[in-house]
Amino acid sequence: MPSPKAKNPGRGGGSPVFGSSNGRYEFMSLTKPLNRSSPPPHLLQRQGSDPNTARLRASESPTRRRGSSSSTGSGQGMAEEDGIRINPSFIRVALSSLLAIDLWLSKRLGVCACEDSSWGSVRPLMKLIEISGHGIPWLAGTAYCLYKSDSAAGQEVMLNLFMGLLLDVVLVAIVKAVVRRRRPAHNRMDMFATFSVDRYSFPSGHATRAAMCGRFLLAHLVLAAPLRVLVLLWAVLVGLSRVMLGRHNVTDVMFGFWMGYCQYNLVEMAWLSPQTLQGLLGQLI
Ligand SMILES: CC(C)=CCC/C(C)=C/COP(=O)(O)O
C-alpha cells in the first residue's frame, strides 16, 4: 500500500494528526489524557492561525468541523477528538493487515494455478467446476427450461431465476468496474468466455452466482436431503475452486458469497408473479 505521506506530499514531515516531527507515524493512547500544558511542537502547530494549517484542520475530521463549538475548552472533548483522529489510521492498519493476510493465504491456496503447481493434476477438475458456475451455461440452461416448461408455476420460477442471473451479471460488472482489483499475479487468464470487466477480480462472479443460485434452488425446488447437500457442496466447491485456480483472492470469494446471498433477497423482493408479468406485457403490447 502506498504510504499516505507519499500520496500527500503537501503535508510534509507527516500530518499534524497522525505524524510526528520526524515524519514517522505514532499511535496516541485513547485512555491516557494528553499533557495539555506542554503539547509537543507538532501539535502546537494546530493551534496556530496560519490559514493553510486551518484549511488542513478543516479537512481532517468531519466531526471536528461539525462539533468544534461543543468540544472547545473541554478536556474530555479534546480526548474524544484525539480518538476520532486515531481511528482512520487504525482502520488503515487493520485493512492493510487483512489485505496482506488475504494475499498470502490466496497464494498458498492457489495450488492449481498452473499445471506444474503442487496440485496441478486437479486443475482439469477445477476447470470443470468453474464451467458449472459460469454465467453462460446458467443463462442458457434457464432459458431452455423456461421455454420447455409447460406449467405456469415452472415458468414463473424459471423466469425469476433468469432475471436473477441477469441482475447478477450487471451488479458484478458494476462492482468490478468500480473497484478494479487486479486478479492475483499467479492467475493464468485462460478462462472460458470472459468480458473486458472480467480482468478484475473483486468480487468473484462465480461466487455470487453460486450463492444466489444455491439459495434459489434450495428455496424453489423440492429436493431430497442428499440433493440439498449436493447443492450446498457445489456452491462451496465453486468458491474454493476460484482460489485454488488462482483466479481470485479469498476476500473476492467471501465478498462474492455475501453479495450473491443478498442478491437472492433482491430477487425475492422483486419477484415477478404471472399477474405482474401479464400486466407488464399488456403495457408493452
Ligand atoms: C457474461 C456472462 C454471462 C458470464 C461471465 C462469466 C464470467 C467469466 C464471470 C467471471 O467470474 P469470476 O469473477 O468468478 O472470475
The ligand as an ORCA input file, in Angstrom:
! r2SCAN-3c Opt
* xyz 0 1
  C     -21.448    -12.545    -19.105
  C     -21.687    -13.874    -18.585
  C     -22.985    -14.454    -18.912
  C     -20.811    -14.524    -17.844
  C     -19.493    -14.069    -17.425
  C     -18.991    -15.141    -16.564
  C     -17.629    -14.838    -16.031
  C     -16.489    -15.031    -16.908
  C     -17.531    -14.403    -14.768
  C     -16.268    -14.118    -14.085
  O     -16.275    -14.860    -12.917
  P     -15.175    -14.630    -11.829
  O     -15.299    -13.211    -11.371
  O     -15.522    -15.588    -10.727
  O     -13.859    -14.938    -12.436
*
